[in-house]
Amino acid sequence: MDAHKFLPTRWTAVPPASLPLPKRQWLLRPGALTNGLRQQGNMLLRVMGEWAWGLSAIEACMLQMPAGTPVWIREVLMSIDGVDSVYARSFTPLRASHGLWQGMRSLRSRPLADMLYHDPQISRSPFMVRKLDRRDPLFRSLCKAGLSDLDRPDRPWARCSIFRRSGQPLLVAECFLPEFWQLLER
């Protein structure tokens, strides 16, 4: 995945140098994010919703598919010691959610990492990062869940990458809530 493919949505491969080092490290942290969160305390994953929908224009650009392409979406909220910390949105073409990526439909409260890091046929793209804004479906989900506000000046940072299995994409976007950074400072 080349960084220039994400330019219309302002995703970038490199966080700004002005961003504090801990934020840059977490945004580019390799491996399963849930493992890193568990090292910070008692991690709980709550499924916020799963549904079929059409790709938004931004997400279509990210997957290089036509807007409106049917996808299966899964959104989860991860908390550490009771503090809401990371909101994640994952999606794959609807057809793939019945085939190569069907496991994401039966995870319940288990993390997606349970199916992503044990299969050598799955590859992962480099991370792309950005500060979310009101155009992002992930940010709108945060607002809908009462976890952010459209007018809030400290918009959250997010990262995304695309996992592929036999050419079928599964995009995972993870948003670090402001409370997560406060938790790290304890």
Phi, psi and omega in degrees: 000122180269144181301324183296338180291340182262356185307321180300337181253006178065021171284145181222155181279342185235121175296151180299143180298336180287345179288134180305146184307315180302322179293316179298320180296317180290323180295330182249012182298123180284168177079193183284122179300323182301325177297317178295321179294321179297331178289344181269344181158196181284111183265133176236133178250128180238127178283122180270337178170155175217132183195165174265142182201173176263144180300134173288167180300319180295312182292328177297319177298319182296322180266357184055051178229161179294142173302143181090351178304129180296131179226159171259127183245140174227126177240136181226156175240127178251130179240154178237122181050039177083001180260117177301123191237316184221131174250130183235145178230124179237144176206153179215156176308140184306318180300319179293331179289348174256356183236252185301328181251024183299337180300334181291343180279344185242018182287332187054238184267013176275149179288152177302330180304331180302332180253351186266331190256012181241008182239112182294347179277354180266129176247158181232136177285166171296158178287149168239144183229158174190161172271124186289154173220180188298345179282340185282127175304325179296318179293320178297323177295321177300315180295317180298325180278359180077020183262353177204176183224138181302332183263002182293128183288331182268068181302144184284153175270147179222163174227157175212157173207162181244124173268145178229138174227118182050040177084350181274126183274149170223108182270134177238120176243130183235126183250125179272116181285151180306327180295333178296315181294324177294321179299320181294334182280352181294000000 
